[in-house]
Amino acid sequence: MLTRRDFVNLSLAGTAAFAFGTGPAAAQAIDQLQLFVPAAPGGGWDQTARAIEQVLRADKLIGTAQVTNVPGAGGVVGLPQFLNQWRGRPNALMVGGMVMVGAIIANKAPVKLTQTVPIARLTGEFLAVVVPASSPFKDAKDLVAALKADPGKVPVAGGSAGGSDHILLGLLGQAAGVQPNKLSYVAFAGGGPAQAALLGGHVAAGISGYGEFAEQIKAGKLRAIGISADKRQPGIDTPTLKEQGIDVELFNWRGVFAPPGVTDDQRKAMVALAEKLAASAAWQEECKKRDWTSIPLFGDAYGKFVESETARIEGILKDLGLA
C-alpha cells in the first residue's frame, strides 16, 4: 500500500519523466524551456537563445519556450540572479560565453561562471584583423613585427576593454614577445566608430568579428590580414594567424549552462537535448545563415573547457592590467 510520501515521490518522478522525455507517455523532451539571457535583446547571446528556441520548437523537442533578458556588465548583472533565483530549475538554460568569462574577471565579480552547470558549447565566431587599404602591413606577420618593434606606435581598435577583441590583441602581443600592457588598444562602444577610426587613419589596425568589417572589405576600403579561426573559412580569402606562423587561435564561443541545484539525471537530459540541437539540420542552417561556426562540446568535456578558458583569460587580462 502506497503511503502519501510514496505517492508524492512517484508523482514527482512521473513529472520529471514527462518533462525530459524519459517516460513512456512523453511527447517531447521538455514541455516548456526557460532561456535566461544575461544581456539585452538583439545581441549575440539573445540571438543564440532565439535560434535555440526556433530550432527546438521546429524539431518538436520542446513545447514552448520563454526568454528572460537581464542585461548589464557583460553578464555580471544577470549571473547572480540565475545562480540564486533560478537554482534547481530542471528546464532552464542560460546562454553565455567567453565575453562573460572576461567580464567576471575584469569586474572582480563575487560570482563565477563555474558555479553553473556547464551543458554545451555550441558556436564560435572567429575574429578578423583588418587594416586600411593603404596600410603598409601586407599580412599579420608585418603587424606582429611592428608590435615587437614599438607596440606604442601601433594603435589597434576594437570593442570594450577586456572583451574578445582586446584579448586577441593581447595574444598577438604575447606571440610577439611584447608585454600586453605595453600595447596600444583603443576601445570603442560599437563597430561603427571603430570602422570610422580605421577609415580615417586614426588607428593602424582593427579587430572584430569578420561580419563587422565584411562590407568595407568587399568595397576595398579595408583589408583582412588574418583570422583567428582554426582553419580557412569558406568564402573568405584570408589566411589564419596560424598559417602565418603566429600560434594564436581564438573563438568568441557561446554555450548554455544549467543552474546549480539540478540533479545529475536532469543535467544528462539537458546535455542530450543540446546534442540533438547541435546535430539538427535546422541548427546547422541557422549557423550558416548567421555566420556562426559550430564547435559543439558537451557535458564534462565542456566543463573542463570552461575551467581552462577561465584560467587562460584571467592570465591574459592580468597581463593587460585589467584583472
N, C-alpha and C positions, 0 to 999 in steps of 0.2 A: 504494500500500500504506500502510495506517494505521500510524503509529508509536504507541508506548504513550502519549505525550503527547497526540496527536490523539484517541486513544480516550478518554482521561480527560476532555479538554475537551468532546468530543461527549456523553459521559455526563452531565457537569455541566449542559450546555445542555439536554439532554433532561429532566433532573430539574427544572430551573428552569421549563421549558415546562409540565411537568405541574403543578408547584406553583401556577403562576399562570394556568393555563388557556389558554396560547398554543399548545400543541402539539395535533396532531390527535387524540391519544388521551386528552386531558384530559377528565375527567368533571366537575370542579368547579374553581373558581378557586383555592382553597387547600386542601391536604389537611388540615393542622392549623394553626389560627390561635392564636397565643400572645398573650394580652392581659395587659399589665402595668398594674397599678393601684397608684399610689403613695399609697394610702390604705387605711384599714381596711374590711373588708366592711360593707355596709349603707349607706354614704354615697352621695352623688350620683355620684362617679366610678365606684364599684363598680356602682351601679345601671345606669349607662350601659354599662359593659362587659358586664354580664349581658344587657342588652337587645340589644346588638350581636350577641352570641353567639346569642341566641334567634332573632333575625330572619334572620341569615345562614345558620344551620342550616336554618330552616324554608324559606327560599328556595333551599336547596341550592347556596349559593355557597361554602360551606366543608364539610369533612367533620366534623371535631371541633374543639373549642376548649379551651384551658387558660387559666385566670385565675390570675395570681400577684399577691398583695397584699403591698405593702411600705409600711406606714403610717408617718407621722411628719412633723410640721412643715410641713403643707400641701404635701407632695410633695417637700420638700427632702431628706428621708432617702432616698427611693426613686430620685430622678432620677439621682444618680451611678451607681447600680447599672445603670440602664437604659442610660446612656451608655457604660459600660465593659464590663460583663459581657454585655450584650445586643447589643453592637456587631456590625453586619453581618448580623444575623438577617433573612432576607428575608420571613419570615412573622410578624413581631412588630409589635404596635402598643401604644403607651402611651396611656392616657386621661388627659387633664389639662385645664387651662383657666385662667380668669382668676385664680382663687384661688392657683394655683401661681405665676403671674407675681408677684403681690403678696408671697407668702411668700418667694420667692427674693430679692426686693429687701429686704424687711424683715429677713430673717435674714442679709443680706450674704453669701449663699452663693457659693462659688467656682465654681459651675456655673450655666449659663443655659439657659432653655428653647430659645433659638435655636440651641443645639448639637445639637438633634434635627433630624429631617427632617419638617417640617410636611406632613401629609397632608390633613386635612379638619376644618373647624369643622362641628359637627353641630347642636348645640342651644344654646338660651339660656333662662335664666329671668330674667324681669324682676323688679324689686323693688317692694315696696309701702311707701309711707309712711303710717303709721297714727297715730291719736291716740285717747285715751279718748273715750267717747261724750259726756262733759260738757265736752270741751275747747273753749276759745274760738276755736280755729283752725277755720275753716269750710272752708278749702281750702289747697293748698300755697303759694299766694301769701301767705296770712296767716303761715304758718310761716317763709317766707323773709324776710318783713318783720320778724318778731320776731328772727330770727338777725342781721339787719342792725342792728337797734336795740341789742341786747345779747346776743351769742352765748353768753356765760357763763351766762345765766339760762334757757337753753333746752336742758336735758339731753336727749339722744337715745339710746335704747337700740338695741343691735344685737349682732351676733356678734363674733368675735375682732377685736382691733385689727389694722388693716391689711387686713381682709377686704373683701368686696364691699359690705357694709352701711356700713362706715366710709368706703370710697371714695365711695359715693353721697352721704353727708353732706358729704364734702369738696367734691364737685362743686356741691352746693347752696350751700355756703359761698362758693365762688368766684362762683356766679351772683348771690349777694347782695353781692358785693364785700367779703367778710369773709375774712381770713387763716384758712385751715383749721385752723392750730394754735391758734386762739382758740376753736374750737368745743368744746362740752362733750359728748364721746362716752362713753357708759357701756357697756363691753363685757361681754357675758355668754357663758357657755360653751354655752348652748343656748336654744332658743326658749321653753321653759317659764319659766325665770327672767326672761327679758325680758318676757314677757306679764304675769307677776306684778307686775313693776315698773310696767308701763303701767296695769294694772287698779288697782293700789294708789296711783296718782297720784304715784309717785316720779320719773317722767320725763315730759317734755312730749310726746314722740313716740317712735315706734319704726320701725325699718327692717329688713325681711327679705323673703324670698320670700313671695308672696301666700298660698301654701298654709299657711304657718306661722300666719297670722292669720285664715284663712277662717272657721273655726268661730266665733271670737269676733265677727267682723264680722257673720256671719249672726245671731248671738244678740243683736246690737245693743249689745254692750259696747265694741266698738272701731269706729272709722270710718276707712275708707281715704280719704285726701285727695289721693292721687296715685300713679301707677305710672310706672316708668322705661322702659316699652316705647316702641316707635316709633309705635304706633297703638293705638287702643282694642282691648281684648281681649274676645272673645265671652263672654258670661255674666258679665262683671264691669262693674258700673255705676260705674266710676271713671275720671275723665279722666287722660290722660297729663300729665306735667310740662310737656311742650312745648305742649300745648293751653292751659295756664295761663300761657303766656308765659315759662316757665323753660326755657332752652335746655340741657336735660340729658337724656341718654338713656344707659341702661346695662343691658346684659345680662350676667348671670353665665354666660358662654359656656363650652361644653365641646367638646373636639375630640380628635382622635387624631394621634399622631406616630409615625413610624418611627425606629428607632435610627440613629445615624450609621454610615457604612460601607456602606450599601446602594447598589446600582448605580442608575443612572438608570432602567433598564428595570424594576427591582424597585419603585422609587418610583412610576413610572407605573402599574404593576399595582395597587399599593395604593390609589392615587388612583381608579382605575377601580372597584375594589371598593367604596370609600366612596361613589362616585357612585351605584352600583347600590343600596347600602344606603339612601341618603337618598331615592331615588326609589321605594323599595319601599312598597307599600300597607301592609304589615305594620309598617314603621317609622313611618309616619305615624300608624297606630293606636296604637302604643306611645307616641308623643309626646303624643297626645291624652289617653290614659289617665293619663299621668304628669304632665300639665300642663307639658310642655316645649314651647317654641316652636322649630320647625325653622328654622334660619338657616344653611343649607349654604353653604360656601365651600371651594374645593378648590385643592390644589397651590400654585403660585407666588403666587396671589392670597391664599391663606391665610397663606403665609409672610410676605408684606408686612403683612398684618393683625396677625400676632403681633408683628412688629417695632414697628409703630406703637402697639399696645396696651402693649407693654413700656415704650416711651418715655413714653406718656401716664400710665400707672400710677406709674412712677418719679417723675414730676413731682408727682403728687398726694401720694404718700407722703412726698416731701421736704417738701412744704408742711405736711403733718400732723406732721412731725418724726419720721417712722418710717423714714427712709432716709438 
